[in-house]
Amino acid sequence: MSGKNKNILITLILGALTTVSPFSIDLYLPAFKKIAEHFGTTPSRVSFTLSSYFIGLAIGQIFYGPFLDRFGRKRPLYFGLLLYIVASVGCAFSVSIEMLIVMRFLQAIGGCAASVAATAMVRDFFSPEEGAKVFSRLMLILSVSPLFAPTVGGWVISLFGWQMLFFILSVIVSMFLLIVFLFLPEGHQPDPSVHIKLMPMIRTFSSVLTNRQFFTYTFSGAFSFAGLFTYLAGAPAIFLDSFQLSANMFGLLFACLSVGMIGGGQFNIFLQKFFKAEKIFSRALEMQLLMAIIFVVGCAFDWYGLKSQIAIFFIYISCVGLTYPNAAALAMAPFSKNAGSASALLGTVQMGVGAAAATAFGLLKDLTPSLAVAVVFLFTSMIALTIFNIARVKQSTLPNSKIAQPPGGLSH
C-alpha cells in the first residue's frame, strides 16, 4: 500500500473511532419519551442517561492517556471497545432507569478510549503541519453521525423498540474493533518509563497543563466547543416541546444543522491556505460571541421564530467547526512523548466543560429553553475569547515569543 493510501486508510479508521461517542448520543435522542414510558418516569429523568455519559467521557479519558503512553495505543483501545460492547448490551437489558444510567456511564468509560486514542494517533502518524487538516477531516467523518443518527434512531424505535438501538451500537463497535485489529498500525510503542501510579500521573498531567500553549487552546477551545453540548441538551426542548416538531422533523432538522459543523470543518481546510491557525481560531471565537449576543437579545424580547433560531444555531455551530480542529492541533503541537496524556487531558477538559454547560442549561428552569441556551452560549463564548485574548497579550509581552503551531499551509 502506498504512503498516501495508507494515510487515507488511517484517517478513515481514526475518523470511525471518533464517531463512537457522538453516535452513541445522537442515535438515542429520539428515544427519550419511549424510555420514559417504559420505566414509568419522565423525560427529564431520562436526560440523566445523557449526563452520566458525559461524566463517563470526562472521567474515563484522564486515565486512558497514561495507559496509551505506557502500553501502546492498541491494547488500551481493545479494552475500551470491549467494555463499550458489554455495556451497550447492558443498556439494552436494563430493568430500571437507574441501571440504564449506570450502564450509560460504563458505556462512556469504554467508548472514550476510541476518541483519546484517535487524537493521540493523529500526532503519531502525521506531522504537526498536517495535524489541523487531519482534524478537519476527522470532523467531517464525525459530522456524519448527526446527519442521520436521530432519523435512523427514530425509525429503529418505531419498528423494534428503543432496546434495539443499543444492540446496533454493540454490533457497530464490534466491527470497529475488528478493523482496528486487522488494519490499524500500533503508532506508538509501549514506553515502560511512563508511570501509571497516581502521583507520577498527576505530575505528568501537571507538566502538560502548565504548558502555556496547551492550556490556552485547550480551555478556550473547550468553552467554544461547549456550545455544541448546550445545543444537544437544549435542542429537544426547543424543537420538540416549544415548536412542537414531530420526531421525524426533529431528525431532519438535526441533520441539516449538523451540516454547519461539516461546512465549518471543511471551510477551515480552505482558510488554512491563507491564514494562520491562530487567526482562524480568533475570528471564529469572535463570531461565536457575536451570535450569542444576538441570540440573547432576540430571545429576551421574543423576536425569533423557528427559522430565525435555526439560522442562529447554524452559524454558531459552524463556528465550532472552525474552532475545534485548530484548537486541538495547536494544543497537541508541543507534545510527542506525552501525546497520549495530552490527548486525554484535552478530551477531559472538553467533556468536563461541555458537561458543565449542558448542566447549566438544565438549571436555568425559569427561562424559556431558547433563552437558556442563548445565555449559556453567551457565557461560554465570553470565557473562551477572554482566555485566548489574555494568553495572546501575555505572549506578546515575551521577547521573541512565538506560538508553536502547524506550519506549512497554515501560514500566509
C-alpha positions in Angstrom: 0.0 0.0 0.0 1.4 3.4 -1.0 2.1 6.0 1.7 -0.8 8.2 0.5 -3.3 5.3 0.5 -2.1 4.2 3.9 -2.6 7.7 5.3 -6.1 7.8 3.9 -6.9 4.4 5.5 -5.6 5.5 8.8 -7.6 8.7 8.7 -10.8 6.8 7.9 -10.2 4.4 10.8 -9.4 7.2 13.2 -12.5 9.0 11.9 -14.6 6.0 12.6 -13.3 5.8 16.1 -14.2 9.4 16.8 -17.8 8.7 15.9 -18.3 6.1 18.7 -19.5 8.6 21.3 -21.3 11.1 19.1 -23.3 8.2 17.5 -24.0 6.8 21.0 -25.5 10.2 21.9 -27.3 11.2 18.7 -28.9 7.8 17.9 -31.0 7.6 21.1 -32.1 11.3 21.4 -35.5 10.5 19.8 -36.0 7.6 22.3 -36.3 9.8 25.4 -40.1 9.7 25.5 -40.2 5.9 24.9 -37.6 5.2 27.5 -39.6 7.3 30.0 -42.8 5.5 29.2 -41.0 2.1 29.6 -39.7 2.8 33.0 -42.6 4.9 34.2 -40.6 8.1 34.7 -40.2 11.5 33.0 -38.0 12.6 30.0 -36.1 14.9 32.4 -35.2 11.9 34.4 -34.1 10.1 31.3 -31.8 13.0 30.5 -29.6 11.8 33.3 -28.6 9.0 31.0 -27.1 11.7 28.8 -25.4 13.5 31.7 -23.9 10.2 33.0 -22.5 9.6 29.6 -20.8 13.0 29.5 -19.4 12.4 33.0 -18.1 9.0 32.0 -16.4 10.6 29.0 -14.8 13.2 31.2 -13.6 10.8 33.8 -12.5 8.0 31.5 -10.3 10.0 29.3 -8.0 11.1 32.1 -7.0 7.5 32.8 -6.6 6.3 29.2 -3.9 8.9 28.4 -1.2 7.4 30.6 -2.3 3.9 29.6 -1.9 4.8 25.9 1.6 6.0 26.5 2.6 3.1 28.8 1.1 0.1 26.9 1.0 1.4 23.4 -2.2 2.6 21.6 -3.9 -0.6 20.7 -4.1 -2.6 23.9 -6.0 0.1 25.9 -8.1 0.7 22.8 -9.1 -3.0 22.7 -10.1 -2.9 26.4 -12.2 0.2 25.9 -14.0 -1.1 22.9 -14.8 -4.4 24.6 -16.1 -2.6 27.7 -18.3 -0.4 25.4 -19.8 -3.5 23.7 -20.6 -5.2 27.1 -22.1 -2.0 28.5 -24.2 -1.5 25.4 -25.8 -4.9 25.8 -26.3 -4.0 29.5 -28.2 -0.9 28.4 -30.5 -3.0 26.3 -31.3 -5.3 29.2 -31.7 -2.6 31.8 -34.6 -3.2 34.2 -34.7 0.3 35.7 -33.8 3.8 34.8 -31.1 3.7 37.4 -29.5 0.7 35.8 -29.6 2.4 32.4 -27.9 5.5 33.9 -25.1 3.3 35.3 -24.7 1.3 32.0 -24.5 4.5 30.1 -21.7 5.7 32.4 -19.8 2.4 31.8 -20.5 2.7 28.1 -18.9 6.1 28.1 -15.9 4.8 30.1 -15.3 2.3 27.3 -16.2 4.5 24.4 -13.9 7.4 25.3 -10.9 5.1 24.7 -11.7 5.5 21.0 -11.6 9.3 20.9 -8.5 9.6 23.1 -6.6 7.0 21.0 -7.7 8.7 17.8 -6.5 12.1 18.9 -3.1 10.7 20.1 -2.6 8.7 16.9 -3.1 11.8 14.7 0.1 13.0 16.5 1.7 9.6 15.9 1.0 9.2 12.2 1.0 12.8 10.9 3.4 15.7 11.1 2.4 18.9 13.0 1.8 20.8 9.8 -0.7 18.1 8.7 -2.5 18.0 12.1 -5.1 20.7 11.7 -6.1 19.3 8.2 -6.4 15.8 9.6 -8.5 17.0 12.5 -10.8 18.8 10.0 -11.2 15.6 8.0 -11.9 13.7 11.3 -14.6 16.3 11.9 -16.1 15.6 8.5 -16.4 11.9 9.3 -17.6 12.7 12.9 -20.3 15.0 11.5 -21.9 12.1 9.6 -23.4 11.0 12.9 -25.8 13.8 13.5 -26.7 13.8 9.8 -28.7 10.6 10.0 -28.4 9.2 13.5 -31.5 10.8 15.0 -33.6 9.8 11.9 -32.3 6.2 12.0 -32.9 6.1 15.7 -36.5 7.2 15.3 -37.0 4.6 12.6 -35.5 1.8 14.7 -37.5 2.8 17.7 -40.8 2.7 15.8 -40.1 -0.7 14.3 -38.1 -2.6 17.0 -38.2 -0.6 20.3 -35.5 1.5 22.0 -33.5 -1.5 23.2 -32.6 -2.3 19.6 -30.6 0.9 19.5 -28.0 -0.4 21.9 -27.8 -3.8 20.2 -27.0 -1.9 17.0 -24.3 0.2 18.8 -22.7 -3.0 20.1 -22.6 -4.5 16.6 -21.1 -1.3 15.1 -18.3 -1.1 17.7 -17.6 -4.8 17.3 -16.9 -4.1 13.6 -14.7 -1.2 14.5 -12.8 -3.5 16.9 -12.1 -6.0 14.2 -11.0 -3.2 11.7 -8.6 -1.8 14.3 -7.1 -5.2 15.0 -6.6 -6.0 11.3 -5.7 -2.7 9.7 -4.6 0.0 12.2 -0.8 0.2 12.9 0.3 0.5 16.5 1.6 4.0 16.1 3.4 4.2 19.4 5.4 1.5 21.0 4.9 0.8 24.8 7.0 3.1 26.9 7.9 1.5 30.3 9.2 4.8 31.6 5.6 6.2 31.7 4.2 5.7 35.2 0.6 4.7 35.8 0.7 5.3 39.5 -1.4 8.2 40.8 1.3 10.6 41.8 3.5 10.2 38.7 0.3 10.5 36.6 -0.5 13.7 38.4 3.0 15.1 37.7 2.7 14.2 34.1 -0.7 15.9 33.7 0.6 18.9 35.6 3.6 19.2 33.3 1.2 19.1 30.3 -1.3 21.5 31.8 1.4 24.1 32.7 2.4 24.3 29.0 1.1 27.7 28.1 0.1 26.8 24.6 -1.7 23.7 25.7 -3.6 25.5 28.4 -4.7 28.3 26.2 -6.0 26.3 23.3 -7.4 23.5 25.4 -9.5 25.7 27.7 -10.5 28.4 25.1 -11.3 25.6 22.6 -13.3 23.7 25.3 -15.5 26.7 26.1 -16.1 27.2 22.4 -16.9 23.5 22.0 -19.2 23.7 25.0 -21.8 25.4 22.8 -22.3 22.1 21.0 -23.1 20.3 24.2 -25.5 23.1 25.2 -27.2 22.7 21.8 -27.5 18.9 22.3 -29.1 19.4 25.7 -31.5 22.2 24.6 -32.5 21.1 21.1 -35.1 18.5 22.1 -36.8 21.1 24.5 -36.7 23.9 21.9 -37.8 22.0 18.8 -39.9 19.1 20.2 -41.6 21.0 23.0 -41.5 24.7 22.3 -42.1 24.4 18.5 -43.9 21.1 18.6 -42.0 19.5 15.8 -42.5 15.8 15.1 -39.7 13.3 15.9 -39.1 12.8 12.1 -38.9 16.6 11.6 -36.6 16.9 14.5 -34.3 14.3 13.0 -34.3 16.1 9.7 -33.6 19.5 11.3 -30.8 17.9 13.4 -29.3 16.6 10.2 -29.5 20.0 8.5 -27.9 21.8 11.4 -25.1 19.3 11.5 -24.1 20.5 8.0 -22.9 23.6 9.8 -20.2 21.5 11.6 -19.3 19.8 8.3 -19.1 23.1 6.4 -17.1 24.8 9.2 -14.5 22.0 9.3 -14.1 21.9 5.5 -14.0 25.7 5.2 -11.2 25.6 7.8 -9.1 23.5 5.4 -9.6 26.2 2.7 -8.8 29.0 5.1 -5.6 27.3 6.1 -4.1 28.1 2.7 -4.2 31.8 3.5 -4.3 32.3 7.3 -2.6 31.1 10.4 -4.5 28.7 12.6 -4.4 31.2 15.4 -6.1 33.8 13.3 -8.8 31.5 12.1 -9.4 30.4 15.7 -9.6 34.0 16.9 -12.1 35.2 14.3 -14.3 32.2 14.9 -14.4 32.9 18.6 -15.4 36.5 17.9 -18.2 35.3 15.6 -19.5 32.9 18.2 -19.7 35.7 20.8 -21.5 38.0 18.3 -24.1 35.3 17.5 -24.6 34.6 21.2 -25.3 38.3 21.9 -27.7 38.4 19.0 -29.4 35.3 20.3 -29.7 36.5 23.9 -31.2 39.9 22.9 -33.7 38.4 20.4 -34.9 35.7 22.9 -35.2 38.2 25.7 -37.6 40.3 23.6 -39.2 37.2 22.0 -38.3 38.3 18.5 -37.3 35.0 16.9 -39.4 32.3 15.4 -38.4 28.8 14.3 -36.5 30.0 11.1 -34.5 32.7 12.9 -33.4 30.3 15.6 -32.4 27.7 13.1 -30.2 30.3 11.3 -28.5 31.4 14.5 -27.8 27.8 15.5 -26.4 27.0 12.1 -23.9 29.9 12.2 -22.9 29.2 15.8 -22.3 25.5 15.2 -20.4 26.4 12.0 -18.0 28.4 14.2 -17.4 25.3 16.3 -16.4 23.5 13.1 -13.7 26.2 12.7 -12.5 26.4 16.3 -12.3 22.7 17.2 -9.7 21.5 14.7 -7.4 24.5 15.2 -7.6 24.3 18.9 -6.9 20.6 19.0 -4.0 20.8 16.6 -2.4 23.8 18.4 -2.9 22.3 21.8 -1.3 19.0 20.8 1.6 20.5 18.8 4.1 20.8 21.6 3.9 17.1 22.6 5.4 13.9 21.3 6.4 11.7 24.3 3.3 12.6 26.4 0.9 12.9 23.4 -1.4 10.3 25.0 -1.6 12.1 28.3 -2.1 15.4 26.5 -4.8 13.9 24.3 -6.6 12.6 27.4 -6.3 15.9 29.3 -7.6 17.7 26.2 -10.6 15.4 25.9 -11.3 15.5 29.7 -11.4 19.3 29.7 -13.6 19.4 26.7 -16.0 16.9 28.2 -15.9 18.5 31.6 -16.6 22.0 30.4 -19.2 20.6 28.0 -21.0 18.7 30.7 -21.0 21.8 32.9 -22.5 23.8 30.1 -25.2 21.2 29.5 -25.9 21.1 33.2 -26.1 24.9 33.4 -28.8 24.8 30.7 -30.8 22.4 32.8 -30.5 24.6 35.9 -32.0 27.6 34.1 -35.5 26.4 34.6 -37.1 29.8 35.0 -36.1 30.8 31.4 -37.5 29.6 28.2 -35.4 26.8 26.6 -34.2 29.1 23.8 -33.2 31.9 26.2 -31.5 29.4 28.5 -29.4 28.1 25.6 -28.6 31.6 24.5 -27.4 32.6 28.0 -25.1 29.6 28.2 -23.8 30.4 24.7 -23.1 33.9 25.8 -21.1 33.0 28.9 -19.1 30.1 27.3 -18.2 32.3 24.3 -17.1 35.2 26.5 -14.9 32.9 28.6 -13.4 31.3 25.5 -12.5 34.6 23.9 -11.2 36.0 27.2 -8.9 33.1 27.9 -7.5 33.4 24.3 -7.0 37.2 24.5 -5.3 37.1 27.9 -2.9 34.5 26.7 -2.2 36.5 23.5 -1.5 39.6 25.5 0.9 37.7 27.8 2.6 36.1 24.8 3.2 39.4 23.1 5.0 40.7 26.1 7.6 37.9 26.0 10.8 38.6 24.0 11.0 36.8 20.7 7.9 34.8 21.6 6.0 32.7 19.1 3.2 30.3 19.4 4.2 26.8 18.2 1.7 25.9 15.6 1.4 23.7 12.5 3.4 25.5 9.8 3.2 24.8 6.1 -0.3 25.5 4.8 -1.4 27.4 7.9 0.7 30.5 7.2 0.1 33.1 4.6 
